[in-house]
Structures are given as C-alpha cells and as structure tokens.
Amino acid sequence: MAKLTTEARKAIPTKSFALPGRRAYPIEDESHARDALARASGKPEEAEVRAAVHRKFPGIGDDKKKKYRDNRRLLRAVRSDN
C-alpha cells in the first residue's frame, strides 16, 4: 500500500471513503480497503466500514467468517471422534 500524502488524500473522491461524511478510511483500492478493515476492527464504526468495503470489494474480509466456520467444523469433527 502506498502512503497517502495530504494532497493525494484530498484528491480522492468522497465516494471512495468507507465513511464519506467524515472522509475517513479511504478504500480507493484493495490494499487501502484491507487497511480500513484492520484499522476499524473493534471500533464502533467497524460494521459501517465493513459494509462499505464489501459493497466495493465483495471478496475482501470474508476470510474471517470462513476461518470461523472452518474452525467450528474442525472442532465438531474432533469432538465427534472422542
């Protein structure tokens, strides 16, 4: 991910931010979208940022849900073996 200068950040269209009203969490490309998810994690705006990222890049961020489902399946399999 390239570092954004103040000038470059100002040049980003408002619609390319996860929170456009605040111009917070730029998501103009995939690397910035992943960074926005990481930075919003655990904060009150996390759900809103995640939704904006998924609208623009549907495949990003699903890894967490998939890992959770896979871990649950693995745990059930281990428990059933005992």
C-alpha positions as CSV (number, residue, x, y, z in Angstrom):
1,M,0.0,0.0,0.0
2,A,1.3,3.4,-1.0
3,K,1.5,6.0,1.7
4,L,-1.1,8.8,1.1
5,T,0.2,12.3,1.1
6,T,-2.2,15.1,2.2
7,E,-2.5,16.3,-1.3
8,A,-3.2,12.8,-2.7
9,R,-5.8,12.2,0.1
10,K,-7.6,15.4,-0.8
11,A,-7.7,14.3,-4.5
12,I,-9.6,11.0,-3.6
13,P,-13.3,11.3,-4.4
14,T,-15.6,11.3,-1.3
15,K,-17.4,8.2,-2.5
16,S,-14.0,6.3,-2.2
17,F,-14.1,6.5,1.6
18,A,-15.8,4.0,3.9
19,L,-17.2,6.8,5.9
20,P,-17.7,9.6,3.3
21,G,-19.3,12.1,5.7
22,R,-16.1,12.1,7.7
23,R,-13.8,11.3,4.7
24,A,-12.4,8.5,6.9
25,Y,-11.0,5.1,5.9
26,P,-10.0,5.6,2.2
27,I,-11.0,2.5,0.1
28,E,-9.9,3.5,-3.4
29,D,-8.1,0.3,-4.0
30,E,-7.9,-3.2,-2.4
31,S,-4.9,-2.6,-0.2
32,H,-6.5,0.5,1.3
33,A,-9.7,-1.4,1.8
34,R,-7.9,-4.1,3.7
35,D,-6.2,-1.5,5.8
36,A,-9.5,0.2,6.5
37,L,-10.9,-3.1,7.8
38,A,-7.9,-3.6,10.0
39,R,-8.0,-0.1,11.4
40,A,-11.7,-0.1,12.1
41,S,-11.6,-3.5,13.9
42,G,-13.1,-3.2,17.4
43,K,-14.2,0.3,16.9
44,P,-17.9,1.5,16.9
45,E,-17.7,2.2,13.1
46,E,-16.4,-1.3,12.2
47,A,-19.8,-2.6,10.8
48,E,-20.2,0.5,8.7
49,V,-16.6,0.3,7.3
50,R,-17.0,-3.5,6.7
51,A,-20.3,-2.9,4.8
52,A,-18.7,-0.2,2.6
53,V,-15.7,-2.4,1.8
54,H,-17.9,-5.3,0.9
55,R,-20.0,-3.1,-1.4
56,K,-16.9,-2.0,-3.3
57,F,-14.8,-5.2,-3.0
58,P,-17.2,-8.1,-2.3
59,G,-14.4,-10.7,-1.7
60,I,-12.4,-8.8,0.9
61,G,-12.9,-9.5,4.5
62,D,-14.8,-12.8,4.1
63,D,-11.7,-14.6,5.2
64,K,-12.6,-14.0,8.9
65,K,-16.1,-15.6,8.5
66,K,-14.7,-18.5,6.5
67,K,-12.0,-19.2,9.1
68,Y,-14.6,-19.1,11.9
69,R,-16.8,-21.6,10.1
70,D,-13.9,-23.9,9.2
71,N,-12.7,-23.9,12.8
72,R,-16.2,-24.8,14.1
73,R,-16.3,-27.7,11.6
74,L,-12.9,-28.9,12.7
75,L,-13.8,-28.6,16.4
76,R,-17.1,-30.6,15.8
77,A,-15.1,-33.3,13.9
78,V,-12.6,-33.6,16.8
79,R,-15.3,-33.8,19.4
80,S,-17.2,-36.5,17.5
81,D,-14.0,-38.6,17.3
82,N,-13.7,-38.7,21.1
